[in-house]
Amino acid sequence: MTGAGERGGAEVPPLDDHRPGATTRRLVAYRAALAEEIARAGRSVADVHLIAVTKYHSAALAAELVAAGQLDLGENTLQGLRGKLAEPGLEAVRWHFLGRLQRNKATAVARVATCIHSIDRPELVDHLDRVELDRPVDAFVQVSLDGDPTRGGVAVAGLEPLAERVAASRHLRLRGIMAVAPVGADADAAFARVRELAEVVRGVDPAATAISAGMSSDWRAAVRHGATHLRIGTAITGVPETHR
Ligand SMILES: *Cc1c(COP(=O)(O)O)cnc(C)c1O
């Protein structure tokens, strides 16, 4: 997507601009566009949390976001997390893990992440219950809207039992539901469905009201349909230099 917040004459840097300051300007423009969309939806900015996804980007880019006040950052691999954890300037980051989680990496991820958005099977929860963690970890149960197993997420039929398993876990704190709109799907229809399915999770724990939905290409629809946690990469960070 382009021009997340082109208004008032302020130029938003193109997505291939990685000069110092470009990401900050995209972030500021994105936040402005987001605030407008939230207002248009009749919602409150306090109810919508922005996670800037830094995957495939450098620690320096992440540090630029932190300096601009963006402390919630997302990565989708353990390797990506580890590459940034030790970097100066990133100590205060709240890391969100968004990717498919392999069992043998789950403990390492849980030790460093504030929140895992991709809990998609009970075995992961069983595994984490057997290890020692010194603090609770926020968790979203990821639902698959199209049943495509390569993209992660539990089938709709498995959503309620999985949410119950997370709610009963030792270390995970059930926050809500997460979903990715299927490729080529109508985003409004997809996120309307997510909002319905959020009620299944809320039925398990009345406090688990959060909805993690919306990426660079479909976040406006997600805001319209009640998303509380947006996971925005490209619109803020630009296109990764390795992916151009
Ligand atoms: C990469 C990723 C995002 C961000 O994607 P963009 O299209 O770059 O905004 C969000 N959620 C998940 C699960 C991701 O893997």
The ligand as an ORCA input file, in Angstrom:
! r2SCAN-3c Opt
* xyz 0 1
  C       4.453    -10.077      8.328
  C       3.231    -10.182      9.143
  C       2.442     -9.046      9.390
  C       2.731     -7.671      8.781
  O       2.567     -7.747      7.390
  P       2.567     -6.436      6.451
  O       1.759     -6.842      5.281
  O       3.996     -6.172      6.094
  O       1.957     -5.330      7.215
  C       1.328     -9.208     10.188
  N       0.990    -10.399     10.718
  C       1.731    -11.520     10.492
  C       1.286    -12.804     11.086
  C       2.869    -11.433      9.722
  O       3.583    -12.542      9.482
*
